[in-house]
């Protein structure tokens, strides 16, 4: 699995949104929750989509 270098990382609540270059050379964005026990993470091709997912995420860790 390749290692990605994230840039332009922003925190929205417990979710961090970061930008990276994927394996195909495209700019991609990820949203990942940092709360313990929450396994939410998703990849998007647009920054607004990742930020929308981060702002609408409701964390419910077990």
PDB file with one MODEL, atoms N, CA, C and O in Angstrom:
MODEL        1
ATOM      1  N   UNK A   1       0.844  -1.177   0.000  1.00  0.00           N
ATOM      2  CA  UNK A   1       0.000   0.000   0.000  1.00  0.00           C
ATOM      3  C   UNK A   1       0.892   1.243   0.000  1.00  0.00           C
ATOM      4  O   UNK A   1       1.816   1.334   0.808  1.00  0.00           O
ATOM      5  N   UNK A   2       0.631   2.195  -0.888  1.00  0.00           N
ATOM      6  CA  UNK A   2       1.478   3.377  -0.967  1.00  0.00           C
ATOM      7  C   UNK A   2       1.261   4.308   0.225  1.00  0.00           C
ATOM      8  O   UNK A   2       0.184   4.346   0.820  1.00  0.00           O
ATOM      9  N   UNK A   3       2.289   5.040   0.549  1.00  0.00           N
ATOM     10  CA  UNK A   3       2.187   6.046   1.606  1.00  0.00           C
ATOM     11  C   UNK A   3       1.844   7.380   0.983  1.00  0.00           C
ATOM     12  O   UNK A   3       2.452   7.796  -0.003  1.00  0.00           O
ATOM     13  N   UNK A   4       0.866   8.045   1.565  1.00  0.00           N
ATOM     14  CA  UNK A   4       0.435   9.332   1.033  1.00  0.00           C
ATOM     15  C   UNK A   4       0.918  10.451   1.951  1.00  0.00           C
ATOM     16  O   UNK A   4       0.941  10.302   3.172  1.00  0.00           O
ATOM     17  N   UNK A   5       1.296  11.556   1.354  1.00  0.00           N
ATOM     18  CA  UNK A   5       1.681  12.748   2.112  1.00  0.00           C
ATOM     19  C   UNK A   5       0.520  13.721   2.018  1.00  0.00           C
ATOM     20  O   UNK A   5       0.194  14.228   0.945  1.00  0.00           O
ATOM     21  N   UNK A   6      -0.087  13.968   3.144  1.00  0.00           N
ATOM     22  CA  UNK A   6      -1.234  14.855   3.180  1.00  0.00           C
ATOM     23  C   UNK A   6      -0.781  16.294   3.318  1.00  0.00           C
ATOM     24  O   UNK A   6       0.174  16.598   4.033  1.00  0.00           O
ATOM     25  N   UNK A   7      -1.483  17.171   2.624  1.00  0.00           N
ATOM     26  CA  UNK A   7      -1.227  18.602   2.740  1.00  0.00           C
ATOM     27  C   UNK A   7      -2.568  19.290   2.885  1.00  0.00           C
ATOM     28  O   UNK A   7      -3.616  18.696   2.630  1.00  0.00           O
ATOM     29  N   UNK A   8      -2.529  20.509   3.285  1.00  0.00           N
ATOM     30  CA  UNK A   8      -3.747  21.294   3.473  1.00  0.00           C
ATOM     31  C   UNK A   8      -4.748  20.554   4.363  1.00  0.00           C
ATOM     32  O   UNK A   8      -5.908  20.368   3.996  1.00  0.00           O
ATOM     33  N   UNK A   9      -4.277  20.139   5.534  1.00  0.00           N
ATOM     34  CA  UNK A   9      -5.126  19.402   6.472  1.00  0.00           C
ATOM     35  C   UNK A   9      -5.911  20.398   7.312  1.00  0.00           C
ATOM     36  O   UNK A   9      -5.352  21.339   7.875  1.00  0.00           O
ATOM     37  N   UNK A  10      -7.205  20.173   7.384  1.00  0.00           N
ATOM     38  CA  UNK A  10      -8.090  21.033   8.172  1.00  0.00           C
ATOM     39  C   UNK A  10      -8.960  20.149   9.066  1.00  0.00           C
ATOM     40  O   UNK A  10      -9.401  19.076   8.656  1.00  0.00           O
ATOM     41  N   UNK A  11      -9.195  20.609  10.271  1.00  0.00           N
ATOM     42  CA  UNK A  11     -10.009  19.866  11.220  1.00  0.00           C
ATOM     43  C   UNK A  11     -11.387  20.505  11.311  1.00  0.00           C
ATOM     44  O   UNK A  11     -11.505  21.707  11.549  1.00  0.00           O
ATOM     45  N   UNK A  12     -12.433  19.697  11.120  1.00  0.00           N
ATOM     46  CA  UNK A  12     -13.818  20.151  11.258  1.00  0.00           C
ATOM     47  C   UNK A  12     -14.455  19.258  12.298  1.00  0.00           C
ATOM     48  O   UNK A  12     -14.865  18.138  11.993  1.00  0.00           O
ATOM     49  N   UNK A  13     -14.543  19.747  13.529  1.00  0.00           N
ATOM     50  CA  UNK A  13     -15.016  18.914  14.631  1.00  0.00           C
ATOM     51  C   UNK A  13     -14.008  17.803  14.863  1.00  0.00           C
ATOM     52  O   UNK A  13     -12.808  18.069  14.917  1.00  0.00           O
ATOM     53  N   UNK A  14     -14.467  16.556  15.002  1.00  0.00           N
ATOM     54  CA  UNK A  14     -13.515  15.455  15.195  1.00  0.00           C
ATOM     55  C   UNK A  14     -12.959  14.903  13.883  1.00  0.00           C
ATOM     56  O   UNK A  14     -12.147  13.978  13.902  1.00  0.00           O
ATOM     57  N   UNK A  15     -13.384  15.457  12.744  1.00  0.00           N
ATOM     58  CA  UNK A  15     -12.988  14.930  11.440  1.00  0.00           C
ATOM     59  C   UNK A  15     -11.884  15.792  10.837  1.00  0.00           C
ATOM     60  O   UNK A  15     -11.958  17.021  10.855  1.00  0.00           O
ATOM     61  N   UNK A  16     -10.860  15.131  10.306  1.00  0.00           N
ATOM     62  CA  UNK A  16      -9.794  15.828   9.605  1.00  0.00           C
ATOM     63  C   UNK A  16      -9.959  15.610   8.107  1.00  0.00           C
ATOM     64  O   UNK A  16     -10.230  14.498   7.654  1.00  0.00           O
ATOM     65  N   UNK A  17      -9.793  16.687   7.348  1.00  0.00           N
ATOM     66  CA  UNK A  17      -9.872  16.638   5.887  1.00  0.00           C
ATOM     67  C   UNK A  17      -8.493  16.977   5.350  1.00  0.00           C
ATOM     68  O   UNK A  17      -7.912  17.998   5.717  1.00  0.00           O
ATOM     69  N   UNK A  18      -7.967  16.116   4.474  1.00  0.00           N
ATOM     70  CA  UNK A  18      -6.641  16.338   3.916  1.00  0.00           C
ATOM     71  C   UNK A  18      -6.612  16.096   2.420  1.00  0.00           C
ATOM     72  O   UNK A  18      -7.434  15.353   1.883  1.00  0.00           O
ATOM     73  N   UNK A  19      -5.659  16.731   1.752  1.00  0.00           N
ATOM     74  CA  UNK A  19      -5.488  16.607   0.305  1.00  0.00           C
ATOM     75  C   UNK A  19      -4.214  15.816   0.034  1.00  0.00           C
ATOM     76  O   UNK A  19      -3.204  15.995   0.715  1.00  0.00           O
ATOM     77  N   UNK A  20      -4.271  14.936  -0.968  1.00  0.00           N
ATOM     78  CA  UNK A  20      -3.107  14.152  -1.354  1.00  0.00           C
ATOM     79  C   UNK A  20      -3.189  13.828  -2.839  1.00  0.00           C
ATOM     80  O   UNK A  20      -4.211  14.074  -3.479  1.00  0.00           O
ATOM     81  N   UNK A  21      -2.123  13.283  -3.378  1.00  0.00           N
ATOM     82  CA  UNK A  21      -2.070  12.833  -4.767  1.00  0.00           C
ATOM     83  C   UNK A  21      -2.239  11.315  -4.752  1.00  0.00           C
ATOM     84  O   UNK A  21      -1.445  10.608  -4.132  1.00  0.00           O
ATOM     85  N   UNK A  22      -3.275  10.810  -5.436  1.00  0.00           N
ATOM     86  CA  UNK A  22      -3.525   9.364  -5.406  1.00  0.00           C
ATOM     87  C   UNK A  22      -2.588   8.629  -6.356  1.00  0.00           C
ATOM     88  O   UNK A  22      -1.746   9.253  -7.002  1.00  0.00           O
ATOM     89  N   UNK A  23      -2.725   7.334  -6.444  1.00  0.00           N
ATOM     90  CA  UNK A  23      -1.800   6.517  -7.231  1.00  0.00           C
ATOM     91  C   UNK A  23      -1.887   6.763  -8.730  1.00  0.00           C
ATOM     92  O   UNK A  23      -0.995   6.361  -9.477  1.00  0.00           O
ATOM     93  N   UNK A  24      -2.946   7.417  -9.172  1.00  0.00           N
ATOM     94  CA  UNK A  24      -3.103   7.736 -10.592  1.00  0.00           C
ATOM     95  C   UNK A  24      -2.648   9.154 -10.924  1.00  0.00           C
ATOM     96  O   UNK A  24      -2.794   9.601 -12.061  1.00  0.00           O
ATOM     97  N   UNK A  25      -2.101   9.859  -9.940  1.00  0.00           N
ATOM     98  CA  UNK A  25      -1.600  11.206 -10.159  1.00  0.00           C
ATOM     99  C   UNK A  25      -2.651  12.290 -10.033  1.00  0.00           C
ATOM    100  O   UNK A  25      -2.378  13.456 -10.317  1.00  0.00           O
ATOM    101  N   UNK A  26      -3.846  11.921  -9.611  1.00  0.00           N
ATOM    102  CA  UNK A  26      -4.923  12.900  -9.437  1.00  0.00           C
ATOM    103  C   UNK A  26      -4.902  13.456  -8.019  1.00  0.00           C
ATOM    104  O   UNK A  26      -4.467  12.789  -7.081  1.00  0.00           O
ATOM    105  N   UNK A  27      -5.370  14.668  -7.884  1.00  0.00           N
ATOM    106  CA  UNK A  27      -5.517  15.254  -6.559  1.00  0.00           C
ATOM    107  C   UNK A  27      -6.789  14.674  -5.937  1.00  0.00           C
ATOM    108  O   UNK A  27      -7.862  14.736  -6.538  1.00  0.00           O
ATOM    109  N   UNK A  28      -6.666  14.117  -4.743  1.00  0.00           N
ATOM    110  CA  UNK A  28      -7.803  13.518  -4.055  1.00  0.00           C
ATOM    111  C   UNK A  28      -7.865  14.066  -2.641  1.00  0.00           C
ATOM    112  O   UNK A  28      -6.897  14.645  -2.149  1.00  0.00           O
ATOM    113  N   UNK A  29      -8.998  13.885  -1.993  1.00  0.00           N
ATOM    114  CA  UNK A  29      -9.227  14.418  -0.662  1.00  0.00           C
ATOM    115  C   UNK A  29      -9.835  13.323   0.201  1.00  0.00           C
ATOM    116  O   UNK A  29     -10.613  12.498  -0.278  1.00  0.00           O
ATOM    117  N   UNK A  30      -9.477  13.324   1.453  1.00  0.00           N
ATOM    118  CA  UNK A  30     -10.013  12.324   2.361  1.00  0.00           C
ATOM    119  C   UNK A  30     -10.558  12.995   3.608  1.00  0.00           C
ATOM    120  O   UNK A  30     -10.054  14.028   4.047  1.00  0.00           O
ATOM    121  N   UNK A  31     -11.594  12.392   4.168  1.00  0.00           N
ATOM    122  CA  UNK A  31     -12.168  12.831   5.437  1.00  0.00           C
ATOM    123  C   UNK A  31     -12.113  11.639   6.374  1.00  0.00           C
ATOM    124  O   UNK A  31     -12.610  10.564   6.035  1.00  0.00           O
ATOM    125  N   UNK A  32     -11.515  11.809   7.551  1.00  0.00           N
ATOM    126  CA  UNK A  32     -11.373  10.718   8.499  1.00  0.00           C
ATOM    127  C   UNK A  32     -11.650  11.225   9.907  1.00  0.00           C
ATOM    128  O   UNK A  32     -11.138  12.265  10.320  1.00  0.00           O
ATOM    129  N   UNK A  33     -12.469  10.470  10.638  1.00  0.00           N
ATOM    130  CA  UNK A  33     -12.809  10.839  12.014  1.00  0.00           C
ATOM    131  C   UNK A  33     -11.696  10.370  12.941  1.00  0.00           C
ATOM    132  O   UNK A  33     -11.199   9.252  12.806  1.00  0.00           O
ATOM    133  N   UNK A  34     -11.307  11.224  13.879  1.00  0.00           N
ATOM    134  CA  UNK A  34     -10.217  10.906  14.790  1.00  0.00           C
ATOM    135  C   UNK A  34     -10.709  10.505  16.168  1.00  0.00           C
ATOM    136  O   UNK A  34      -9.894  10.299  17.068  1.00  0.00           O
ATOM    137  N   UNK A  35     -12.017  10.388  16.362  1.00  0.00           N
ATOM    138  CA  UNK A  35     -12.552   9.988  17.657  1.00  0.00           C
ATOM    139  C   UNK A  35     -12.254   8.513  17.919  1.00  0.00           C
ATOM    140  O   UNK A  35     -12.326   7.701  16.996  1.00  0.00           O
ATOM    141  N   UNK A  36     -11.923   8.156  19.147  1.00  0.00           N
ATOM    142  CA  UNK A  36     -11.644   6.751  19.447  1.00  0.00           C
ATOM    143  C   UNK A  36     -12.889   5.893  19.221  1.00  0.00           C
ATOM    144  O   UNK A  36     -13.977   6.235  19.684  1.00  0.00           O
ATOM    145  N   UNK A  37     -12.726   4.797  18.519  1.00  0.00           N
ATOM    146  CA  UNK A  37     -13.820   3.875  18.276  1.00  0.00           C
ATOM    147  C   UNK A  37     -14.662   4.185  17.056  1.00  0.00           C
ATOM    148  O   UNK A  37     -15.529   3.390  16.696  1.00  0.00           O
ATOM    149  N   UNK A  38     -14.433   5.317  16.410  1.00  0.00           N
ATOM    150  CA  UNK A  38     -15.196   5.660  15.205  1.00  0.00           C
ATOM    151  C   UNK A  38     -14.349   5.294  13.988  1.00  0.00           C
ATOM    152  O   UNK A  38     -13.189   5.696  13.895  1.00  0.00           O
ATOM    153  N   UNK A  39     -14.915   4.544  13.070  1.00  0.00           N
ATOM    154  CA  UNK A  39     -14.167   4.071  11.909  1.00  0.00           C
ATOM    155  C   UNK A  39     -14.532   4.796  10.618  1.00  0.00           C
ATOM    156  O   UNK A  39     -14.358   4.243   9.532  1.00  0.00           O
ATOM    157  N   UNK A  40     -15.034   6.021  10.719  1.00  0.00           N
ATOM    158  CA  UNK A  40     -15.443   6.753   9.526  1.00  0.00           C
ATOM    159  C   UNK A  40     -14.234   7.293   8.774  1.00  0.00           C
ATOM    160  O   UNK A  40     -13.380   7.969   9.347  1.00  0.00           O
ATOM    161  N   UNK A  41     -14.177   6.986   7.490  1.00  0.00           N
ATOM    162  CA  UNK A  41     -13.224   7.621   6.581  1.00  0.00           C
ATOM    163  C   UNK A  41     -13.760   7.445   5.170  1.00  0.00           C
ATOM    164  O   UNK A  41     -14.384   6.432   4.856  1.00  0.00           O
ATOM    165  N   UNK A  42     -13.513   8.438   4.320  1.00  0.00           N
ATOM    166  CA  UNK A  42     -13.987   8.384   2.945  1.00  0.00           C
ATOM    167  C   UNK A  42     -13.073   9.218   2.059  1.00  0.00           C
ATOM    168  O   UNK A  42     -12.500  10.213   2.503  1.00  0.00           O
ATOM    169  N   UNK A  43     -12.942   8.803   0.797  1.00  0.00           N
ATOM    170  CA  UNK A  43     -12.133   9.510  -0.190  1.00  0.00           C
ATOM    171  C   UNK A  43     -13.034  10.171  -1.209  1.00  0.00           C
ATOM    172  O   UNK A  43     -14.058   9.613  -1.604  1.00  0.00           O
ATOM    173  N   UNK A  44     -12.648  11.371  -1.635  1.00  0.00           N
ATOM    174  CA  UNK A  44     -13.424  12.157  -2.585  1.00  0.00           C
ATOM    175  C   UNK A  44     -12.481  12.776  -3.604  1.00  0.00           C
ATOM    176  O   UNK A  44     -11.289  12.934  -3.337  1.00  0.00           O
ATOM    177  N   UNK A  45     -13.011  13.127  -4.769  1.00  0.00           N
ATOM    178  CA  UNK A  45     -12.209  13.802  -5.788  1.00  0.00           C
ATOM    179  C   UNK A  45     -12.359  15.314  -5.731  1.00  0.00           C
ATOM    180  O   UNK A  45     -11.659  16.025  -6.451  1.00  0.00           O
ATOM    181  N   UNK A  46     -13.269  15.828  -4.880  1.00  0.00           N
ATOM    182  CA  UNK A  46     -13.400  17.281  -4.736  1.00  0.00           C
ATOM    183  C   UNK A  46     -13.329  17.660  -3.258  1.00  0.00           C
ATOM    184  O   UNK A  46     -13.837  16.950  -2.390  1.00  0.00           O
ATOM    185  N   UNK A  47     -12.697  18.776  -3.000  1.00  0.00           N
ATOM    186  CA  UNK A  47     -12.536  19.252  -1.619  1.00  0.00           C
ATOM    187  C   UNK A  47     -13.874  19.617  -0.982  1.00  0.00           C
ATOM    188  O   UNK A  47     -14.091  19.276   0.180  1.00  0.00           O
ATOM    189  N   UNK A  48     -14.782  20.298  -1.690  1.00  0.00           N
ATOM    190  CA  UNK A  48     -16.074  20.617  -1.069  1.00  0.00           C
ATOM    191  C   UNK A  48     -16.864  19.377  -0.641  1.00  0.00           C
ATOM    192  O   UNK A  48     -17.557  19.409   0.375  1.00  0.00           O
ATOM    193  N   UNK A  49     -16.765  18.298  -1.399  1.00  0.00           N
ATOM    194  CA  UNK A  49     -17.468  17.071  -1.025  1.00  0.00           C
ATOM    195  C   UNK A  49     -16.896  16.489   0.267  1.00  0.00           C
ATOM    196  O   UNK A  49     -17.646  16.015   1.121  1.00  0.00           O
ATOM    197  N   UNK A  50     -15.576  16.524   0.412  1.00  0.00           N
ATOM    198  CA  UNK A  50     -14.952  16.013   1.631  1.00  0.00           C
ATOM    199  C   UNK A  50     -15.300  16.888   2.832  1.00  0.00           C
ATOM    200  O   UNK A  50     -15.534  16.371   3.924  1.00  0.00           O
ATOM    201  N   UNK A  51     -15.338  18.210   2.643  1.00  0.00           N
ATOM    202  CA  UNK A  51     -15.687  19.100   3.745  1.00  0.00           C
ATOM    203  C   UNK A  51     -17.160  18.972   4.125  1.00  0.00           C
ATOM    204  O   UNK A  51     -17.504  19.090   5.301  1.00  0.00           O
ATOM    205  N   UNK A  52     -18.031  18.734   3.149  1.00  0.00           N
ATOM    206  CA  UNK A  52     -19.442  18.503   3.446  1.00  0.00           C
ATOM    207  C   UNK A  52     -19.624  17.219   4.243  1.00  0.00           C
ATOM    208  O   UNK A  52     -20.410  17.184   5.191  1.00  0.00           O
ATOM    209  N   UNK A  53     -18.911  16.172   3.871  1.00  0.00           N
ATOM    210  CA  UNK A  53     -18.981  14.924   4.622  1.00  0.00           C
ATOM    211  C   UNK A  53     -18.473  15.113   6.048  1.00  0.00           C
ATOM    212  O   UNK A  53     -19.023  14.542   6.989  1.00  0.00           O
ATOM    213  N   UNK A  54     -17.425  15.916   6.202  1.00  0.00           N
ATOM    214  CA  UNK A  54     -16.882  16.159   7.537  1.00  0.00           C
ATOM    215  C   UNK A  54     -17.833  16.964   8.392  1.00  0.00           C
ATOM    216  O   UNK A  54     -17.984  16.679   9.581  1.00  0.00           O
ATOM    217  N   UNK A  55     -18.482  17.970   7.811  1.00  0.00           N
ATOM    218  CA  UNK A  55     -19.377  18.802   8.615  1.00  0.00           C
ATOM    219  C   UNK A  55     -20.689  18.093   8.934  1.00  0.00           C
ATOM    220  O   UNK A  55     -21.335  18.421   9.930  1.00  0.00           O
ATOM    221  N   UNK A  56     -21.097  17.128   8.109  1.00  0.00           N
ATOM    222  CA  UNK A  56     -22.364  16.433   8.381  1.00  0.00           C
ATOM    223  C   UNK A  56     -22.160  15.117   9.126  1.00  0.00           C
ATOM    224  O   UNK A  56     -23.142  14.450   9.451  1.00  0.00           O
ATOM    225  N   UNK A  57     -20.916  14.721   9.409  1.00  0.00           N
ATOM    226  CA  UNK A  57     -20.641  13.480  10.124  1.00  0.00           C
ATOM    227  C   UNK A  57     -21.083  13.578  11.578  1.00  0.00           C
ATOM    228  O   UNK A  57     -20.729  14.517  12.291  1.00  0.00           O
ATOM    229  N   UNK A  58     -21.849  12.609  11.994  1.00  0.00           N
ATOM    230  CA  UNK A  58     -22.258  12.518  13.397  1.00  0.00           C
ATOM    231  C   UNK A  58     -21.607  11.277  13.986  1.00  0.00           C
ATOM    232  O   UNK A  58     -21.941  10.150  13.619  1.00  0.00           O
ATOM    233  N   UNK A  59     -20.696  11.493  14.881  1.00  0.00           N
ATOM    234  CA  UNK A  59     -19.899  10.412  15.439  1.00  0.00           C
ATOM    235  C   UNK A  59     -20.689   9.682  16.512  1.00  0.00           C
ATOM    236  O   UNK A  59     -21.276  10.297  17.403  1.00  0.00           O
ATOM    237  N   UNK A  60     -20.694   8.352  16.410  1.00  0.00           N
ATOM    238  CA  UNK A  60     -21.377   7.522  17.388  1.00  0.00           C
ATOM    239  C   UNK A  60     -20.492   6.325  17.733  1.00  0.00           C
ATOM    240  O   UNK A  60     -20.836   5.188  17.412  1.00  0.00           O
ATOM    241  N   UNK A  61     -19.332   6.579  18.397  1.00  0.00           N
ATOM    242  CA  UNK A  61     -18.419   5.454  18.689  1.00  0.00           C
ATOM    243  C   UNK A  61     -19.017   4.506  19.719  1.00  0.00           C
ATOM    244  O   UNK A  61     -19.829   4.900  20.555  1.00  0.00           O
ATOM    245  N   UNK A  62     -18.603   3.271  19.640  1.00  0.00           N
ATOM    246  CA  UNK A  62     -19.124   2.252  20.568  1.00  0.00           C
ATOM    247  C   UNK A  62     -18.237   2.084  21.744  1.00  0.00           C
ATOM    248  O   UNK A  62     -18.523   1.270  22.622  1.00  0.00           O
TER     249      UNK A  62
ENDMDL
END
